[in-house]
Amino acid sequence: MDLRPPPSKRRYLYPFTAGTVGDWTADTPDDAAEVTIDMSRVQYIDCVGLTMIAAVAEDAANRNRRVRFVEPQQANVRSYMSRMHLRESLADFCSDVVLPRVNEWSTDRLSELQRFDAYGGGDELAERVFRRMNASPACSTEDAKSFFKGISEVVNNVAEHSGAGGGWAAMQVIPSSKDGLITFAVADAGHGLEITLSRRYWVEGSLDAMELAFQREVSGTSVAGRGTGLDDLHRRVKHHQGRLFAWSGRAAGTSVAGNGPIACREVTAAFPGTVIYAGFKPGARKVGP
């Protein structure tokens, strides 16, 4: 997969976020020797954009393709990428990433882009979300614990079933209100949902796999009680009036208003693996059972 600026004539700069990632993607030809990650016209990038860049670069390296990274023209975007450790994350796949050096500072509002593996890799990300939710007066400790469990399961399942030995994660709290919008994303360069679920189920393509993945107790393993992570996360995000987005292969899923299931659709470019994003406000609404 190549990541390139949208061919829009209305604007020169464009956000690379959960709501626009589809505009930035294109299939890489099978015989291509190089994958392009062109961030030159990025106006703003969020956690899903960062994790997608890392997963796309890893997939290219796995296929023995060169990675050509074009840095953003906007100085603030370059600084943010540095702050989120994008250059260090791409070091093994693309050694010529040019981004400025920035001062390090510690905060619960950020969890920099980082590699995680199958051995409890989701706990750090889940712990940061837990602390942010638990600090909100409108959010119960039980609700924060529920999110911790769901996030940890989703991240660790990605690592366990991706076939890539792990994946990439990032988190940020956007201070748009008193409690802030909690956003996080995980992505991997592994098998994807279709191959993973086809080990146990009859799967008719990426779209069918995406729909299956959000059904309760659907899992790539035969272990009883597994397969609740995505469904639990989806329920919790919706109760907080947030948004969940997933992409694997040629299928994408997005949460919708109300109590309906996740809305799945076919997309024109195939994501190499799986990416999952969630954004919600901790005090937007109390969560029931």
ZIRA-V98650 format. One record per residue. N is the residue number from 0. RES is the residue in one small letter. PSI is psi in whole degrees, -180 to 180 (999 if undefined). NEAR is the number of other ideal C-beta (glycine too) atoms within 8 Angstrom. D_CENTER is the distance of its C-alpha to the mean C-alpha in Angstrom with 1 decimal. Layout:
BEGIN
n/res/psi/near/d_center
N/RES/PSI/NEAR/D_CENTER
N/RES/PSI/NEAR/D_CENTER
END
This chain:
BEGIN
n/res/psi/near/d_center
0/m/134/13/15.7
1/d/149/11/16.8
2/l/115/14/15.1
3/r/155/9/18.0
4/p/146/10/19.1
5/p/145/8/19.9
6/p/60/4/23.6
7/s/135/8/24.4
8/k/-9/3/28.0
9/r/-29/3/27.5
10/r/153/5/25.6
11/y/-45/4/25.1
12/l/148/7/22.1
13/y/138/14/18.9
14/p/146/10/15.7
15/f/87/14/12.4
16/t/-179/11/10.1
17/a/-30/12/8.4
18/g/-12/5/12.1
19/t/2/11/13.1
20/v/-33/13/10.8
21/g/-27/9/13.2
22/d/-18/8/16.0
23/w/-4/12/14.9
24/t/151/13/14.8
25/a/145/8/17.8
26/d/139/8/18.9
27/t/130/10/20.4
28/p/146/5/24.0
29/d/-32/4/24.8
30/d/10/4/27.5
31/a/141/8/25.6
32/a/-5/5/26.0
33/e/144/8/23.4
34/v/133/15/19.9
35/t/129/9/19.6
36/i/92/14/16.8
37/d/103/11/18.7
38/m/17/15/17.4
39/s/-31/9/21.1
40/r/24/11/20.8
41/v/127/15/17.7
42/q/-36/9/18.9
43/y/141/8/15.8
44/i/143/13/12.3
45/d/-170/13/9.5
46/c/-39/12/6.6
47/v/-36/14/4.3
48/g/-43/13/7.5
49/l/-47/16/8.1
50/t/-34/17/5.6
51/m/-42/14/6.7
52/i/-47/13/10.1
53/a/-43/15/10.4
54/a/-40/17/9.6
55/v/-42/14/11.9
56/a/-41/15/14.4
57/e/-43/12/14.6
58/d/-41/13/15.2
59/a/-44/13/17.8
60/a/-38/11/19.5
61/n/-27/8/19.6
62/r/12/6/21.5
63/n/38/4/23.8
64/r/145/11/22.8
65/r/152/7/23.1
66/v/121/13/20.2
67/r/113/10/21.5
68/f/127/11/19.6
69/v/118/8/21.1
70/e/157/11/20.5
71/p/149/11/20.3
72/q/-28/5/23.8
73/q/124/9/23.0
74/a/-37/6/23.9
75/n/-33/6/21.8
76/v/-41/13/18.6
77/r/-42/12/19.8
78/s/-41/10/20.6
79/y/-43/9/17.2
80/m/-41/15/15.6
81/s/-45/13/18.3
82/r/-33/9/17.8
83/m/10/11/14.2
84/h/35/10/15.7
85/l/-42/14/14.3
86/r/-45/10/17.9
87/e/-36/6/18.2
88/s/-30/11/15.0
89/l/0/14/16.3
90/a/-37/9/19.8
91/d/-14/4/20.2
92/f/-25/9/19.1
93/c/103/11/20.5
94/s/-9/4/23.3
95/d/28/5/24.3
96/v/123/11/21.4
97/v/107/4/23.4
98/l/150/9/22.0
99/p/157/7/24.2
100/r/138/3/24.8
101/v/158/7/24.1
102/n/139/3/25.4
103/e/141/4/23.3
104/w/142/4/23.2
105/s/134/3/22.0
106/t/150/5/20.6
107/d/-6/7/18.7
108/r/-13/8/17.0
109/l/142/10/14.8
110/s/107/11/13.0
111/e/157/8/12.9
112/l/127/12/10.5
113/q/155/10/11.9
114/r/139/8/12.4
115/f/156/14/12.8
116/d/-169/8/15.2
117/a/7/8/16.6
118/y/74/5/18.9
119/g/22/5/17.6
120/g/-21/14/14.6
121/g/-11/17/12.7
122/d/-38/8/15.8
123/e/-46/9/15.4
124/l/-46/16/12.2
125/a/-36/14/13.8
126/e/-40/9/17.0
127/r/-41/11/15.9
128/v/-41/15/14.7
129/f/-46/12/18.0
130/r/-40/9/20.0
131/r/-42/14/18.9
132/m/-41/13/19.6
133/n/-24/9/22.7
134/a/-12/5/24.0
135/s/126/10/24.0
136/p/-25/4/27.5
137/a/0/8/26.3
138/c/131/12/24.0
139/s/156/7/25.7
140/t/-36/6/25.1
141/e/-39/6/24.8
142/d/-43/12/21.9
143/a/-41/14/20.1
144/k/-37/9/21.0
145/s/-42/11/19.6
146/f/-40/14/16.1
147/f/-48/12/16.5
148/k/-45/10/17.4
149/g/-45/12/14.8
150/i/-45/14/11.8
151/s/-42/12/13.8
152/e/-43/12/14.5
153/v/-48/14/11.1
154/v/-45/16/10.0
155/n/-32/12/13.5
156/n/-39/11/13.6
157/v/-47/15/10.8
158/a/-40/17/13.0
159/e/-39/7/16.2
160/h/-6/11/15.8
161/s/-29/16/13.8
162/g/-1/8/17.0
163/a/3/12/15.5
164/g/3/7/16.5
165/g/-162/11/13.1
166/g/-158/19/9.7
167/w/143/16/7.9
168/a/150/17/6.8
169/a/152/14/7.7
170/m/144/14/9.4
171/q/143/11/12.0
172/v/120/12/14.8
173/i/115/7/16.1
174/p/61/6/19.8
175/s/-7/5/20.6
176/s/-175/7/22.7
177/k/-46/4/24.6
178/d/-22/9/21.9
179/g/152/13/18.9
180/l/116/10/15.7
181/i/125/13/13.2
182/t/140/14/9.5
183/f/158/16/6.7
184/a/148/18/3.1
185/v/145/16/3.6
186/a/151/16/4.8
187/d/164/15/8.5
188/a/40/13/11.5
189/g/-145/13/13.5
190/h/-32/10/15.5
191/g/166/14/13.2
192/l/-36/14/14.1
193/e/-50/14/17.5
194/i/-41/9/19.0
195/t/-49/14/17.8
196/l/-23/14/19.3
197/s/-11/10/22.2
198/r/-24/7/23.6
199/r/-17/8/24.7
200/y/159/8/24.7
201/w/113/4/26.1
202/v/126/10/23.1
203/e/67/5/24.0
204/g/178/10/21.2
205/s/-39/14/17.5
206/l/-44/12/18.1
207/d/-41/10/20.1
208/a/-41/18/17.6
209/m/-43/17/14.9
210/e/-40/12/17.7
211/l/-40/12/18.8
212/a/-27/13/15.5
213/f/9/13/15.7
214/q/144/9/19.4
215/r/136/6/20.6
216/e/23/9/21.6
217/v/122/10/20.3
218/s/156/10/19.3
219/g/-1/7/19.6
220/t/171/8/22.2
221/s/13/4/25.6
222/v/127/6/25.3
223/a/138/3/26.5
224/g/-8/6/24.3
225/r/166/9/21.0
226/g/15/12/18.4
227/t/-11/10/18.2
228/g/-53/10/14.8
229/l/-42/12/12.9
230/d/-45/12/16.1
231/d/-46/12/16.7
232/l/-43/15/13.3
233/h/-46/12/13.9
234/r/-46/8/17.5
235/r/-43/14/16.9
236/v/-42/14/14.5
237/k/-38/11/17.2
238/h/-28/9/20.0
239/h/15/12/18.7
240/q/37/8/18.6
241/g/-163/12/14.9
242/r/137/11/12.3
243/l/138/15/9.8
244/f/137/14/8.1
245/a/151/16/7.5
246/w/130/11/8.6
247/s/128/15/10.8
248/g/-131/12/14.0
249/r/35/10/15.7
250/a/142/16/14.4
251/a/148/11/12.1
252/g/139/16/12.3
253/t/136/11/12.6
254/s/151/12/14.4
255/v/165/7/17.9
256/a/154/2/20.7
257/g/-160/4/23.1
258/n/13/3/23.0
259/g/169/5/22.1
260/p/171/5/19.6
261/i/140/13/16.2
262/a/120/9/17.2
263/c/145/9/16.4
264/r/157/9/17.5
265/e/146/7/18.0
266/v/162/12/16.6
267/t/-24/7/18.6
268/a/144/10/16.4
269/a/122/9/15.0
270/f/132/15/11.6
271/p/81/9/12.6
272/g/-140/16/10.8
273/t/140/14/7.9
274/v/138/17/4.3
275/i/131/14/4.0
276/y/144/14/4.3
277/a/142/13/7.8
278/g/131/11/10.6
279/f/159/13/14.2
280/k/128/12/17.5
281/p/-30/14/19.0
282/g/16/10/22.5
283/a/-35/9/22.0
284/r/139/7/23.6
285/k/145/7/24.8
286/v/132/9/23.4
287/g/-173/4/25.9
288/p/999/1/26.0
END
